[in-house]
Amino acid sequence: MQLQQPSLERSREPNKRHHQEENHKDGDNASQSSFFDCAELVLPWLTPLELANTSLTCKSLHRISKSITTLRSSDASRTFENLPIPFLNSIDTQPYAFFLYTPAQIPSSSASPQRQSWGSSSSSHEPNWVAPFGAEMLRLVGGGGCGCRDYCGDGDGRCPCSRLHGLEDVVSECGPSCGCGSECGNRSTQRGVSVKMKIVRDEKKGWCLCADELIPRGRFVCEYAGELLTTNEARRRHQKYDELALGGRFSSALLVVREHLPSRKACLRLNIDATRIGNVARFINHSCDGGNLSTVLVRSSGALLPHLCFFASNDIKEGEELTFSYGGVRLRSKRSRCFCGSSSCFGWLPSEQT
Ligand SMILES: C[S@@+](CC[C@H](N)C(=O)[O-])C[C@H]1O[C@@H](n2cnc3c(N)ncnc32)[C@H](O)[C@@H]1O
């Protein structure tokens, strides 16, 4: 008898039942919406493989994953640069290349982040994880800067010590120990990417960085940003990358730069690895004819280490691929074919024991 009572009551009170269902629905809606909120927070942190697996679990997660993929392919820079740098692929189904973004060089450390959010519709322009590892740590606070605080920032904003034309091998800029501020005209490489670029897929070379507007000769294009490694660590990674390359399609972006000091008796060696953490420069391919970019080591006053920067070595047309020479040495037995297509192509990519 008692067990039947509720059903009698329900049949007499249809509205009450309706309200109970509404309450359930409200509860369901609330838990569904917090599920989506969580998914939208968590999914942008996933690697492409994790995202693909998650998207198989239900329609809603499939939809969220799809919109994350679209956002990722619309801007390789994860909004860290002033302009979006999209991926364009008419060759295969890979929508984007996966790596962590840093707009400036960072010291390599075991504390480097393993993950970075990418593809969230509420991305902020703040480099959320770069700051603790970023430019601050590479600064050497001390004297030696200019004292032109009174001139910079007013009038045309040009610093009287401007001397960067971008086509010399080593140049100096104002920096942390100068009296001028971030608007100073002698800091043109310190404000990130300011030319329109895109990353286009090529059947033979993989991803290629291309101009998306005319870039006049001498214009700063971008810095080569990545993890700064010790030489021992660079050698270790080089070996690891060679092994990975043997196993299939893998591109490394470890660049070794040697600067002969004025005495010619010593050489400064910079090992910059943009393979796992880097910026758009990691997509610049090699050309045996030297390409259309010149590399310049830029020193800024008060900074511990120079930065490797790319400038247009001639007027670059919209759509043209941006390239430079990786070097002239081809010594190693594990060589890769070069597809630069220039008339002076050696047939193999430069390689040397590091
Ligand atoms: C710094 S990455 C450049 C971006 C690379 N294409 C990608 O898809 O990520 C260097 C790698 O790109 C490829 N690459 C660069 N220049 C090339 C060229 N001229 N011909 C063939 N492959 C090239 C090689 O696999 C090389 O190890």
The ligand as an SDF file (V2000), in Angstrom:
LIG
                    3D

 27 29  0  0  0  0  0  0  0  0999 V2000
   64.1190   24.5030  -38.6800 C   0  0  0  0  0  0  0  0  0  0  0  0
   63.1660   23.2470  -39.4190 S   0  0  0  0  0  0  0  0  0  0  0  0
   62.2980   24.1350  -40.6440 C   0  0  0  0  0  0  0  0  0  0  0  0
   60.8070   23.8370  -40.6130 C   0  0  0  0  0  0  0  0  0  0  0  0
   60.4500   22.4860  -41.1160 C   0  0  0  0  0  0  0  0  0  0  0  0
   60.3080   22.4840  -42.5450 N   0  0  0  0  0  0  0  0  0  0  0  0
   59.1740   21.9690  -40.4370 C   0  0  0  0  0  0  0  0  0  0  0  0
   58.3080   21.4110  -41.1220 O   0  0  0  0  0  0  0  0  0  0  0  0
   59.0430   22.0970  -39.2270 O   0  0  0  0  0  0  0  0  0  0  0  0
   64.4670   22.4010  -40.2560 C   0  0  0  0  0  0  0  0  0  0  0  0
   64.0120   21.1760  -40.9920 C   0  0  0  0  0  0  0  0  0  0  0  0
   63.2440   21.5270  -42.1370 O   0  0  0  0  0  0  0  0  0  0  0  0
   63.5770   20.7150  -43.2390 C   0  0  0  0  0  0  0  0  0  0  0  0
   64.2070   21.5550  -44.2620 N   0  0  0  0  0  0  0  0  0  0  0  0
   64.6970   22.7960  -44.1200 C   0  0  0  0  0  0  0  0  0  0  0  0
   65.1840   23.2650  -45.2710 N   0  0  0  0  0  0  0  0  0  0  0  0
   65.0340   22.2970  -46.1660 C   0  0  0  0  0  0  0  0  0  0  0  0
   65.3680   22.1730  -47.5370 C   0  0  0  0  0  0  0  0  0  0  0  0
   65.9590   23.1410  -48.2080 N   0  0  0  0  0  0  0  0  0  0  0  0
   65.0760   21.0130  -48.1510 N   0  0  0  0  0  0  0  0  0  0  0  0
   64.4840   19.9920  -47.4770 C   0  0  0  0  0  0  0  0  0  0  0  0
   64.1290   20.0540  -46.1940 N   0  0  0  0  0  0  0  0  0  0  0  0
   64.4010   21.1870  -45.5360 C   0  0  0  0  0  0  0  0  0  0  0  0
   64.5390   19.6620  -42.7150 C   0  0  0  0  0  0  0  0  0  0  0  0
   63.7720   18.5590  -42.2800 O   0  0  0  0  0  0  0  0  0  0  0  0
   65.1600   20.3540  -41.5420 C   0  0  0  0  0  0  0  0  0  0  0  0
   65.6370   19.4400  -40.5760 O   0  0  0  0  0  0  0  0  0  0  0  0
  1  2  1  0
  2  3  1  0
  2 10  1  0
  3  4  1  0
  4  5  1  0
  5  6  1  0
  5  7  1  0
  7  8  2  0
  7  9  1  0
 10 11  1  0
 11 12  1  0
 11 26  1  0
 12 13  1  0
 13 14  1  0
 13 24  1  0
 14 15  1  0
 14 23  1  0
 15 16  2  0
 16 17  1  0
 17 18  1  0
 17 23  2  0
 18 19  1  0
 18 20  2  0
 20 21  1  0
 21 22  2  0
 22 23  1  0
 24 25  1  0
 24 26  1  0
 26 27  1  0
M  CHG  2   2   1   9  -1
M  END
$$$$
